[in-house]
Amino acid sequence: RIQILFEDMISISDNQKIGIAISGFGILFLFLGMILFFDKGLLAMGNIMFLCGLALIIGLERTFRFFFQRQKMKGTIAFFGGIFVVLLGFPFTGMCIESYGFFVIFSGFFPVAINFIRRIPVIGNILNLPGLSHIAAKLEGQSRYNV
């Protein structure tokens, strides 16, 4: 019964399901590549799979529009430049550049994500601990400690 209700709320095409799986494997490969001392093969595969999965999930046109917005151009150049540096064989440097680009591109989503995480019962309590709440407030773009 719950599955029927969920399917009525959100309809996901087969391409989007495949894209979710490919993006998931891409994130897994990126994680394993970093755990295994920045293995360039795993990092390269993870980057390519993540981008292909994203294109399948939201479509090619929307992917290009998302990455090539004027205000996100600095992050896009750093993100794709980092991927290129990883493919050239310098995984640690490429991942640092790519992480900066990822942070710049997706910084607009951080407030929404942190607000969502704060509402999750156990994780929200951890996020409200003294040290972490200050970091979360900075990522969220607001200062909860204004005097």
HUHU-V693636 format. One record per pair of residues at least 24 apart in sequence whose C-alpha atoms are under 10 Angstrom apart, sorted by the first residue. I is the first residue (numbers start at 1). J is the second residue. Records with the same first field share a line. If there is no record, write none. Layout:
I = J, J
//
This chain:
12 = 57
13 = 56, 57
14 = 56, 57
15 = 53, 55, 56, 57, 58, 59
16 = 53, 54, 55, 56, 57, 58, 59
17 = 53, 56, 57
18 = 53, 56, 57
19 = 49, 50, 51, 52, 53, 54, 55, 56, 57, 58, 59
20 = 50, 52, 53, 54, 56, 57
21 = 49, 50, 53, 57
22 = 46, 48, 49, 50, 51, 52, 53, 54, 56, 57
23 = 47, 48, 49, 50, 51, 52, 53, 54, 55, 56, 57
24 = 49, 50, 53, 54
25 = 49, 50, 53
26 = 50, 51, 52, 53
30 = 95
33 = 91
34 = 91, 92, 95
37 = 91, 92
38 = 86, 90, 91, 92, 93, 94, 95
39 = 86, 89, 90, 91, 92
40 = 85, 86, 87, 88, 89, 90, 91, 92, 94, 95
41 = 86, 87, 89, 91
42 = 91
43 = 83, 86, 87, 91, 92, 94, 95
44 = 83, 84, 85, 86, 87, 88, 89, 91
45 = 87
46 = 83
47 = 80, 82, 83, 84, 86, 87, 98
48 = 83
66 = 105
67 = 105
69 = 105
71 = 104, 105
72 = 101, 104, 105, 106, 107
73 = 101, 104, 105
74 = 100, 101, 104, 105
75 = 99, 100, 101, 102, 103, 104, 105, 106, 107
76 = 100, 101, 102, 104, 105
77 = 101, 105
78 = 102, 103, 104, 105
79 = 103, 104, 105
107 = 139, 140, 141
108 = 139, 140, 141
109 = 139, 140
110 = 136, 138, 139, 140, 141
111 = 136, 137, 138, 139, 140, 141, 142
112 = 140
113 = 139, 140
114 = 139, 140
115 = 140
//
